[in-house]
Amino acid sequence: MPETIAAEQNLTPTAEYARVALDLPIEQAYQYVVPPALREQAKLGSIVQVPVKQRTCQGCVIAFEERPVAPVVRPIEAILSPPFALTAELIELGRWMAEYYMAPLGETLRTISFLGFSDVNERKERLICLREPDYWLLHPGDVGPDGKRVTPQQRAVIEALLARGNEPTAPAILRIDAEVTEAVLAGMVKREILERLEVAAGEDDDYGMAPLERDAQPALTPAQSDAFKAILAPLHAREFRSFLLHGVTGSGKTEIYLRVIEEALRLGRQAVVLAPEIALTPQTVDRFRARFGDIVGVYHSRQTLRQKFDLWRKIHNGDVKIVVGARSALFSPFAALGVIVVDEEHSSSYKQDSSPRYHARDVALMRARRLDAIAILGSATPSLESYANALADKHTLLHLPLLCHLCGKRRKRVLVCPLCESKEMGLIGVGTQKVEETLLALYPRARTLRLDSDTARGRKAWNEAWEDIQSGGVDLILGTQMIAKGLHLERVTLVGVISADSSLFQPDFRSAERTFSLLAQAAGRSGRGDKPGEVVIQSYAPGHYAIQLACEHNYLGFFEREMRFRRALRFPPVQRLISVLIASEEAEAAKNLAGRLGGVLRALTRTERHAEVAVLGPAPCPIERIRNRWRHRILLRGTRPALMREVLREGLREFERMPGRNTVAVQLDVDPQDLL
């Protein structure tokens, strides 16, 4: 554990002053008085409400201090969600994120916090249980501990609670089970046969209860067994190690995750499993709960604050030991986190598009390193950054070969329709709504399910859709690329990809990588059961290497071909990038101030210390105007991120003094994933 964490944990929570990181776009934290009335509740990581000039603001306590730093120090006004607090380990992780991603510490800690900086009032529920259950096991007669007779109705209540193992039960349920009135329960409480308890009420996570039957462990293939053994050694030694698990779809990556986590639990540690899309979470939760039961919790951005609070409490109490979820589940506050899995690690969904613009894969690696934990990055189509890091021995590369679920049959590419001899085989620019109309016209009796951002807006939409698919109530699934990733659907034997070129020629250096990944992932949805599958790809550039190699599931061939292009550009993973986006409602202001900032940055790189940092641009963004703002981008390129951030910080300090600075907004993105 880092020394700074240990030092902060030893600070007394009754200290008179607290250092608070505010939810404001500022770098420094401020000191506040801890009023005597709040000193029992205040602790490291507490979420607080404090005065800032003429208003109030939320923040997080990051340290306690014995002495004031100013003649007048204002007091903390309130502690929000009092039982809740960020752990010292997560606060230190937040410090690293704020430094690396050049984001305010307060904003970063709000992102890390399961509840944000919100105030969640606990909902209490009243339950009933037997005061002396052992007495009733030893004395099944009709006389209570007070020597008085027990009526048949009272005996029914006692039997109902004993049948439940005396688990505290809601009065309404108990009245139904025992067929008695509230007056009977009240009389038993008065006689001290029963006692009332007030406990924090839980809230269902929308994913249902754990399956009644646990799944059986399948036998591991030799390749799976080798991968499992390779991961076990550092897990047992409590050493940080990162693994890139590269296996085609259906090769058994999830079983490796399950086995490693099972061993981590046996060692007294916990696990986090990340999926790139909320859409993938229901299936992932089902798979993990089938193996581990109700110690699996779920976390993602669409859940309510009460659901998040309930999950935090279960983690805090030790009732949940595995959390499955999207990007932000990474910050699950486990005390002994041992395994972090980043499934489909290539997905751009792991990059947050608002401050702090962190990449969950990279933060997962840092968190695992700091905790001496295991990080597993899994993908059929790894990002070039991760594969290059594996080849450079920064990750241990594990391969899961061919368990081919296709029949192996191939046909020559069709250029002319075999029925009408038309040479116009494809359509461009067809949205899912139009395709849905065509499918309904062609197959009026088919049960069609459309999944895209328009049809899946509600909090429970994905769960309901997944239940329909699982129950066999759907014949045709139509959707955007979100359904191409990760879903295990054994009944699917045909996959069609419409307009495969739509992502290929975007003005972004990752366009070929995204196309290859999408097509390989989509193809992997077909033929996952006993029947062979078929994949049809519509393309106007079928000879492009990204499409050809995706059809062959040839990741290594694509990696080698694409890396030639990246080396020529000196773009990731060869060198690193930081994006600086300058936006304004005034086109000229955006252009002129971007040019001036670019000039300042370029001048700074002429020094010997910063000579290796290159400044590219500014140039108009490919999508130049969004939300009524004109946008220009500058890229810093180099091999040493600390030097790049140094140049940028110095340049921004000079930029802040320029006339007209307040007419533009500046967004910083370290390791950007999207340059559109």
C-alpha positions in Angstrom: 0.0 0.0 0.0 1.4 3.4 -0.9 2.8 5.4 2.1 0.4 8.3 1.5 -2.6 6.0 1.9 -1.3 4.6 5.1 -0.6 8.1 6.5 -4.1 9.4 5.7 -5.7 6.4 7.3 -3.9 7.1 10.5 -5.1 10.7 10.7 -7.8 11.1 13.4 -11.3 11.8 12.0 -11.8 14.1 15.0 -9.2 16.6 13.6 -10.5 20.1 13.5 -9.8 20.8 9.8 -10.5 18.9 6.6 -9.0 19.4 3.1 -11.8 19.1 0.5 -11.6 18.6 -3.3 -14.5 20.5 -4.8 -16.6 19.6 -7.7 -15.3 22.5 -9.7 -12.9 22.9 -12.6 -10.0 23.9 -10.3 -6.9 22.1 -9.4 -6.4 23.0 -5.7 -8.3 21.6 -2.7 -9.5 23.9 0.1 -9.5 23.7 3.9 -12.7 23.8 6.0 -13.5 23.5 9.7 -15.1 20.3 10.8 -17.9 21.5 13.2 -18.0 19.6 16.5 -21.5 18.2 15.6 -20.1 16.6 12.5 -16.8 15.1 13.8 -18.3 11.8 14.6 -19.6 11.3 11.1 -16.7 13.0 9.1 -14.1 10.6 7.8 -11.6 10.3 5.0 -13.6 10.1 1.7 -16.8 11.7 3.1 -18.9 13.6 0.7 -19.6 17.1 2.1 -21.5 20.3 1.3 -19.4 23.4 1.8 -19.7 27.2 1.2 -17.9 28.6 -1.9 -18.1 32.4 -2.1 -21.9 33.1 -2.1 -23.1 29.6 -2.9 -22.7 26.0 -1.8 -20.8 23.2 -3.5 -20.2 19.5 -3.0 -16.8 17.9 -2.5 -14.8 15.0 -1.0 -12.7 15.0 2.1 -9.2 14.0 1.0 -7.2 14.7 4.3 -7.6 15.9 7.9 -5.3 18.7 9.2 -4.5 19.9 12.7 -3.9 23.6 12.0 -5.6 26.3 10.0 -3.9 27.6 6.8 -5.7 31.0 6.9 -7.0 33.4 9.6 -10.6 32.6 8.7 -11.6 29.1 7.7 -15.3 28.4 6.8 -17.1 25.4 8.2 -18.4 22.3 6.5 -22.2 22.7 6.2 -23.3 19.1 5.9 -22.1 15.5 5.3 -24.0 13.9 2.4 -25.0 10.2 2.4 -23.3 9.9 5.9 -22.5 6.1 5.9 -20.9 6.4 2.5 -17.2 7.4 1.9 -14.5 6.8 -0.7 -11.7 4.6 0.4 -8.2 5.9 0.8 -7.1 3.6 -2.1 -9.6 5.1 -4.5 -8.7 8.6 -3.4 -5.0 7.9 -4.3 -6.2 6.4 -7.6 -8.1 9.6 -8.2 -5.0 11.7 -7.6 -3.2 9.7 -10.3 -6.0 10.0 -12.7 -6.3 13.7 -12.2 -2.6 14.2 -12.8 -2.4 11.8 -15.9 -5.6 13.0 -17.6 -5.1 16.6 -16.6 -8.5 16.8 -14.9 -9.5 18.5 -11.7 -9.3 16.2 -8.6 -12.8 17.0 -7.5 -14.3 16.1 -10.9 -12.2 12.9 -10.9 -13.3 11.8 -7.4 -17.0 12.5 -8.3 -16.5 10.1 -11.2 -14.9 7.5 -9.0 -17.6 7.7 -6.3 -20.3 5.1 -6.6 -22.9 7.8 -5.7 -21.2 10.8 -7.3 -21.4 13.7 -4.9 -25.1 13.1 -4.2 -27.0 12.9 -1.0 -28.9 9.6 -0.7 -31.2 9.1 2.2 -31.4 5.6 3.4 -34.7 3.9 3.2 -35.5 1.9 6.2 -37.9 -1.1 6.6 -39.3 -2.7 9.7 -38.9 -6.4 10.1 -39.9 -9.0 12.7 -38.1 -12.0 14.1 -38.3 -14.3 17.2 -36.5 -12.8 20.3 -35.5 -16.3 21.6 -35.6 -18.8 18.7 -33.7 -21.5 20.6 -36.4 -21.6 23.3 -39.0 -22.5 20.6 -36.8 -25.2 19.2 -36.4 -26.8 22.6 -40.0 -26.1 23.8 -42.5 -26.9 21.1 -45.4 -26.8 23.5 -48.0 -24.1 24.1 -46.3 -22.2 26.9 -43.9 -19.2 26.3 -40.9 -18.0 28.3 -43.2 -15.8 30.3 -45.1 -18.9 31.5 -48.3 -17.8 29.6 -50.2 -19.9 27.1 -49.4 -19.5 23.4 -52.5 -19.4 21.2 -52.8 -21.3 17.9 -52.4 -18.1 15.9 -49.3 -17.2 17.8 -48.0 -20.7 17.3 -48.5 -20.3 13.5 -46.4 -17.1 13.6 -43.6 -18.9 15.5 -43.7 -21.9 13.0 -43.5 -19.5 10.0 -40.4 -17.8 11.4 -38.7 -21.0 12.4 -39.3 -22.3 8.8 -37.5 -19.3 7.6 -34.6 -19.9 9.9 -35.8 -16.9 12.0 -34.7 -14.6 9.2 -36.1 -11.0 9.9 -39.3 -10.8 7.8 -41.6 -8.0 6.7 -44.9 -8.0 8.8 -47.0 -8.1 5.6 -45.3 -11.3 4.5 -45.5 -12.8 7.9 -49.3 -12.1 8.2 -49.8 -13.9 4.9 -47.6 -16.9 5.8 -49.2 -17.4 9.2 -52.7 -16.1 8.2 -52.9 -13.7 11.2 -53.8 -10.1 11.7 -51.5 -7.2 12.7 -53.0 -7.3 16.2 -51.7 -10.8 16.7 -48.1 -9.6 15.8 -48.5 -6.6 18.1 -49.5 -8.7 21.0 -46.5 -11.0 20.5 -44.2 -8.0 20.4 -45.7 -6.8 23.7 -45.1 -10.2 25.3 -41.5 -10.0 23.9 -42.0 -13.2 21.9 -41.2 -11.2 18.8 -38.9 -8.2 18.3 -39.1 -5.5 15.7 -35.9 -4.5 13.8 -35.3 -1.4 11.6 -32.8 -2.2 8.8 -31.7 -0.5 5.6 -34.0 -1.4 2.8 -32.3 -3.0 -0.3 -33.4 -2.3 -3.8 -33.5 -4.8 -6.7 -30.8 -4.3 -9.3 -33.2 -5.1 -12.2 -31.3 -8.3 -13.1 -33.4 -10.7 -11.1 -32.3 -13.2 -8.6 -29.4 -15.7 -9.0 -30.3 -18.8 -11.1 -31.7 -21.7 -8.9 -29.3 -24.1 -10.6 -25.6 -23.4 -10.7 -23.8 -24.2 -13.9 -21.3 -27.0 -14.0 -17.6 -26.4 -14.8 -16.8 -27.6 -18.3 -13.5 -29.4 -18.9 -10.8 -27.0 -20.0 -9.1 -27.5 -23.3 -5.3 -27.8 -23.2 -5.0 -24.1 -24.3 -7.4 -23.0 -21.6 -5.6 -25.0 -19.0 -2.3 -23.5 -20.0 -3.7 -19.9 -19.8 -5.4 -20.6 -16.4 -2.1 -22.0 -14.9 -0.2 -19.0 -16.2 -2.5 -16.6 -14.4 -2.6 -18.6 -11.2 1.1 -18.2 -10.4 1.1 -14.4 -9.8 -2.4 -14.5 -8.3 -1.1 -16.9 -5.6 2.1 -14.8 -5.2 0.0 -11.6 -4.8 2.1 -10.0 -7.6 0.8 -7.6 -10.2 0.7 -9.1 -13.7 -1.3 -8.1 -16.8 -2.5 -10.6 -19.3 -3.8 -10.1 -22.9 -6.1 -13.1 -23.5 -6.4 -13.3 -27.3 -9.0 -15.8 -28.5 -11.5 -15.9 -31.3 -15.1 -15.6 -30.4 -16.3 -18.8 -28.8 -12.8 -19.9 -27.7 -13.6 -19.9 -24.0 -12.3 -16.7 -22.6 -15.2 -16.3 -20.2 -14.5 -19.7 -18.6 -10.9 -18.5 -17.9 -12.4 -15.4 -16.2 -14.7 -17.6 -14.1 -11.9 -20.0 -13.0 -9.5 -17.2 -12.1 -12.1 -15.4 -10.1 -13.1 -18.5 -8.3 -9.5 -19.0 -7.2 -9.3 -15.3 -6.1 -12.4 -15.8 -3.9 -10.8 -18.9 -2.3 -7.8 -16.7 -1.5 -10.0 -14.1 0.2 -9.9 -11.5 -2.6 -12.6 -9.9 -4.8 -13.1 -9.2 -8.5 -14.4 -6.7 -11.0 -15.5 -7.7 -14.5 -16.0 -4.9 -17.1 -18.2 -5.2 -20.2 -18.0 -2.4 -22.8 -21.8 -2.0 -23.3 -24.7 -2.0 -20.9 -26.3 -4.2 -23.5 -23.8 -7.0 -22.7 -24.4 -6.8 -18.9 -27.5 -9.0 -18.6 -25.9 -12.0 -20.3 -22.6 -11.5 -18.4 -24.6 -11.2 -15.1 -26.5 -14.4 -15.9 -23.3 -16.3 -16.6 -21.5 -15.1 -13.4 -24.5 -15.6 -11.1 -25.0 -19.1 -12.5 -21.5 -19.9 -11.3 -21.3 -17.7 -8.1 -24.8 -17.0 -7.0 -25.9 -13.8 -5.2 -22.4 -12.6 -4.3 -22.4 -11.0 -7.8 -23.5 -7.4 -7.9 -24.2 -5.1 -10.9 -23.2 -1.5 -11.5 -23.7 0.8 -14.4 -24.7 4.4 -15.1 -28.4 3.7 -15.8 -29.1 2.4 -12.3 -30.8 4.6 -9.7 -28.9 6.2 -6.8 -30.6 3.8 -4.4 -29.6 0.8 -6.4 -26.0 2.1 -6.3 -26.1 2.8 -2.6 -27.5 -0.7 -1.9 -24.6 -2.2 -3.9 -22.1 -0.1 -2.0 -23.5 -1.3 1.3 -23.4 -5.0 0.2 -19.8 -4.5 -0.9 -19.0 -2.7 2.4 -20.6 -5.6 4.4 -18.9 -8.3 2.4 -22.2 -9.6 0.9 -21.0 -8.9 -2.7 -17.6 -10.1 -3.8 -17.8 -9.7 -7.6 -19.1 -6.7 -9.5 -20.0 -6.9 -13.1 -20.7 -3.8 -15.1 -19.8 -1.1 -17.6 -16.8 1.3 -17.4 -17.5 2.9 -13.9 -17.8 -0.5 -12.2 -14.0 -0.4 -12.2 -14.2 1.8 -9.1 -15.9 -0.8 -6.9 -14.7 -0.2 -3.4 -13.3 -3.6 -2.6 -10.9 -3.9 0.3 -8.9 -6.8 -1.2 -9.4 -6.5 -5.0 -7.5 -9.4 -6.6 -8.7 -9.6 -10.2 -9.8 -7.0 -12.8 -11.2 -8.3 -16.1 -11.6 -6.0 -19.0 -13.6 -8.0 -21.6 -13.7 -6.8 -25.2 -10.8 -4.5 -24.2 -10.5 -3.1 -27.7 -13.9 -1.3 -27.4 -13.9 2.5 -27.6 -16.7 2.5 -25.1 -14.1 2.2 -22.3 -13.0 5.8 -23.1 -15.0 8.4 -21.2 -16.0 11.4 -23.3 -16.3 13.9 -20.5 -13.9 15.1 -17.9 -12.0 13.2 -16.6 -11.5 11.6 -20.0 -10.1 8.3 -18.7 -9.7 5.0 -20.4 -11.0 2.3 -18.2 -8.6 -0.3 -19.6 -5.6 1.8 -18.7 -7.0 2.8 -15.3 -7.7 -0.9 -14.6 -4.1 -1.7 -15.3 -2.9 1.1 -12.9 -5.4 0.0 -10.2 -4.3 -3.6 -10.5 -0.6 -2.5 -10.3 -1.2 -0.5 -7.1 -3.0 -3.4 -5.4 -0.7 -6.2 -6.6 -3.7 -7.7 -8.4 -4.2 -9.5 -11.7 -5.5 -7.6 -14.8 -6.9 -9.7 -17.7 -7.6 -7.9 -21.0 -9.7 -10.2 -23.2 -10.5 -9.8 -26.9 -10.9 -11.6 -30.2 -9.6 -8.4 -31.8 -7.2 -6.7 -29.4 -6.5 -3.0 -29.7 -3.2 -2.3 -31.4 -2.0 -0.6 -28.3 -2.6 -3.7 -26.2 -1.1 -6.2 -28.7 2.0 -4.0 -29.2 2.4 -3.9 -25.4 2.1 -7.7 -25.3 4.8 -8.0 -27.9 7.0 -5.6 -25.8 6.4 -7.9 -22.8 4.4 -5.3 -20.9 1.5 -7.8 -20.9 1.8 -11.6 -20.9 0.2 -12.8 -24.2 -2.1 -15.8 -23.9 -3.6 -17.4 -27.0 -6.8 -19.5 -27.2 -6.8 -21.1 -30.7 -9.8 -22.8 -33.2 -12.2 -24.1 -31.7 -13.8 -23.3 -35.0 -17.6 -23.1 -34.8 -18.0 -22.6 -38.6 -18.4 -25.4 -41.2 -15.3 -24.1 -43.1 -17.2 -23.9 -46.4 -16.3 -20.9 -48.6 -17.8 -19.3 -51.6 -16.4 -16.9 -54.1 -17.6 -13.3 -53.7 -20.8 -12.7 -55.5 -20.7 -9.8 -57.9 -23.9 -10.4 -59.8 -27.2 -11.4 -58.3 -27.8 -15.1 -59.2 -31.6 -14.5 -59.5 -32.0 -11.3 -61.4 -28.4 -10.8 -62.7 -28.4 -7.3 -61.3 -24.9 -5.8 -60.7 -26.2 -3.4 -58.0 -26.0 -5.7 -55.0 -25.9 -3.3 -52.2 -27.4 -0.3 -50.5 -25.6 2.6 -48.8 -26.9 4.7 -45.9 -29.7 2.5 -44.8 -30.6 3.0 -41.2 -32.0 0.3 -38.8 -35.5 1.7 -39.1 -35.6 1.3 -42.9 -34.0 -2.1 -42.7 -36.7 -3.1 -40.2 -39.4 -2.0 -42.6 -37.9 -4.1 -45.3 -37.5 -7.2 -43.1 -41.1 -6.9 -41.9 -42.3 -6.8 -45.6 -40.2 -9.8 -46.6 -40.9 -11.9 -43.4 -44.3 -10.7 -42.1 -44.6 -13.8 -39.8 -41.1 -13.5 -38.3 -40.8 -12.1 -34.7 -38.4 -9.2 -35.2 -36.6 -7.3 -32.4 -34.8 -4.0 -33.2 -32.1 -2.8 -30.8 -30.6 0.6 -31.2 -30.3 3.9 -29.3 -33.9 4.8 -30.2 -35.6 1.6 -29.1 -33.5 0.9 -25.9 -33.8 4.1 -24.0 -35.4 2.9 -20.8 -33.4 1.6 -17.8 -34.8 -1.9 -18.2 -35.0 -2.0 -22.0 -31.9 -4.2 -22.4 -33.0 -6.7 -19.7 -36.4 -7.1 -21.3 -35.0 -7.5 -24.7 -32.5 -10.1 -23.4 -35.3 -12.1 -21.7 -37.2 -12.1 -25.1 -34.2 -13.5 -26.9 -33.4 -16.1 -24.2 -36.9 -17.4 -24.1 -36.9 -18.0 -27.9 -39.4 -15.3 -28.6 -37.4 -13.7 -31.3 -36.5 -14.9 -34.9 -34.7 -11.8 -36.3 -32.5 -9.5 -34.3 -31.7 -6.2 -36.0 -29.5 -3.5 -34.5 -26.5 -1.3 -34.6 -23.0 -2.4 -33.8 -23.9 -2.7 -30.1 -25.4 -6.2 -30.8 -22.3 -7.4 -32.6 -20.2 -7.6 -29.5 -20.0 -10.3 -26.9 -23.5 -11.8 -27.0 -23.6 -15.6 -26.9 -26.6 -16.7 -29.0 -26.5 -20.4 -29.9 -29.6 -20.2 -32.2 -28.0 -17.7 -34.5 -26.8 -19.3 -37.7 -26.8 -16.3 -40.1 -25.3 -12.9 -39.6 -25.6 -10.1 -42.1 -23.5 -6.9 -42.0 -25.0 -4.0 -44.0 -22.7 -1.2 -45.2 -19.6 -2.6 -43.7 -17.7 0.4 -45.2 -19.5 3.0 -43.1 -16.7 3.0 -40.5 -13.9 2.2 -42.9 -13.3 5.6 -44.5 -13.9 7.9 -41.6 -11.1 10.5 -41.2 -9.7 8.8 -38.1 -6.5 6.8 -38.0 -8.3 4.0 -36.1 -11.0 3.5 -38.8 -9.5 0.3 -40.3 -9.0 -1.1 -36.8 -12.6 -0.4 -35.8 -13.9 -1.9 -39.0 -11.8 -5.1 -38.6 -12.9 -5.4 -35.0 -16.6 -4.9 -35.7 -16.7 -7.4 -38.6 -14.7 -10.1 -36.7 -17.0 -9.6 -33.7 -20.2 -9.7 -35.8 -19.0 -12.8 -37.6 -18.4 -14.4 -34.2 -22.1 -14.2 -33.3 -23.0 -16.9 -35.9 -22.7 -20.7 -35.5 -22.0 -20.7 -31.8 -24.2 -23.7 -31.1 -24.2 -27.1 -32.7 -25.2 -25.9 -36.2 -22.7 -24.2 -38.5 -23.0 -20.5 -39.2 -22.8 -18.2 -42.2 -21.8 -14.6 -42.4 -22.7 -12.2 -45.3 -20.9 -8.9 -45.5 -22.0 -6.1 -47.8 -19.1 -3.9 -48.9 -18.1 -1.5 -51.7 -14.5 -2.1 -50.8 -14.3 -5.9 -50.4 -10.6 -6.0 -51.3 -9.6 -3.7 -48.3 -7.3 -5.6 -46.0 -9.5 -4.8 -42.9 -12.4 -6.6 -44.6 -10.4 -9.5 -46.1 -8.5 -10.3 -42.9 -11.7 -10.0 -40.8 -13.3 -12.6 -43.0 -10.3 -14.9 -42.3 -10.3 -14.1 -38.6 -6.6 -13.2 -39.1 -5.9 -10.8 -36.3 -2.1 -11.2 -36.5 -2.1 -10.4 -40.3 -4.2 -7.3 -39.6 -1.9 -6.2 -36.8 1.2 -6.5 -38.9 -0.4 -4.6 -41.9 -1.9 -1.9 -39.8 1.3 -1.3 -37.8 3.1 -0.3 -41.0 0.6 2.5 -41.3 0.9 3.5 -37.6 4.7 3.5 -37.8 4.7 5.8 -40.8 2.4 8.3 -39.0 4.2 7.8 -35.6 0.7 7.4 -34.1 -0.4 5.0 -31.3 0.8 2.6 -30.3 4.1 3.8 -31.7 3.9 7.2 -30.0 1.3 8.8 -27.6 -1.2 11.5 -28.3 -2.9 14.3 -26.4 -5.8 16.1 -28.0 -6.5 19.7 -27.4 -10.0 20.8 -28.7 -10.8 24.5 -29.0 -14.5 25.2 -29.5 -16.5 28.4 -29.8 -19.9 29.6 -31.0 -17.9 32.1 -33.1 -16.1 30.4 -36.0 -13.3 33.0 -36.2 -12.7 32.9 -32.5 -12.2 29.2 -32.6 -9.9 29.4 -35.6 -7.8 32.3 -34.4 -7.3 31.2 -30.8 -6.6 27.7 -31.8 -3.9 29.1 -34.1 -2.4 31.2 -31.3 -2.3 28.3 -28.9 -0.7 26.1 -31.5 1.9 28.7 -32.0 2.7 28.9 -28.3 2.9 25.1 -28.0 5.2 24.9 -31.1 7.5 27.5 -29.7 7.8 25.5 -26.4 8.9 22.4 -28.3 11.9 24.3 -29.8 13.7 24.0 -26.5 16.1 21.1 -26.0 14.1 19.6 -23.2 10.9 19.4 -25.2 12.3 18.8 -28.6 10.9 15.3 -28.9 7.3 16.6 -28.5 5.6 17.3 -31.9 2.7 19.7 -32.3 0.2 18.8 -35.1 -2.3 21.4 -36.2 -4.5 23.2 -35.4 -6.9 22.0 -38.0 -10.7 22.0 -38.2 -12.2 18.8 -36.8 -13.7 16.4 -39.4 -17.1 17.2 -37.9 -16.4 20.9 -37.6 -19.5 22.1 -35.9 -21.4 20.3 -33.1 -24.1 21.8 -30.8 -23.6 25.2 -32.4 -19.9 25.2 -31.6 -17.1 25.5 -34.2 -14.2 23.1 -33.3 -10.5 23.0 -34.1 -8.0 20.4 -32.8 -4.3 20.4 -31.9 -2.5 17.1 -31.3 0.6 16.7 -29.2 2.6 13.6 -30.2 5.5 12.0 -28.4 6.9 9.1 -26.5 7.0 10.6 -23.0 3.6 11.6 -21.6 5.0 13.6 -18.7 7.0 15.8 -21.1 3.9 16.2 -23.3 1.8 17.3 -20.3 4.5 19.6 -19.2 4.5 21.4 -22.6 0.7 21.6 -22.5 0.5 23.0 -19.0 3.0 25.7 -19.7 1.3 26.6 -23.0 -2.1 26.7 -21.4 -0.8 29.1 -18.7 0.2 31.5 -21.4 -3.0 30.9 -23.3 -5.1 31.9 -20.3 -3.6 35.4 -20.5 -4.5 35.9 -24.2 -7.3 38.5 -25.2 -10.5 36.7 -26.1 -9.7 33.6 -24.1 -13.1 33.6 -22.5 -14.8 33.2 -25.9 -13.6 29.6 -26.3 -13.8 26.3 -24.4 -10.8 24.0 -24.2 -11.1 20.3 -23.8 -8.1 18.1 -23.1 -8.1 14.4 -23.9 -5.0 12.2 -23.0 -4.8 9.1 -25.2 -7.8 10.1 -27.3 -9.9 7.3 -28.9 -12.0 9.5 -31.2 -10.7 12.3 -33.4 -13.9 13.1 -35.3 
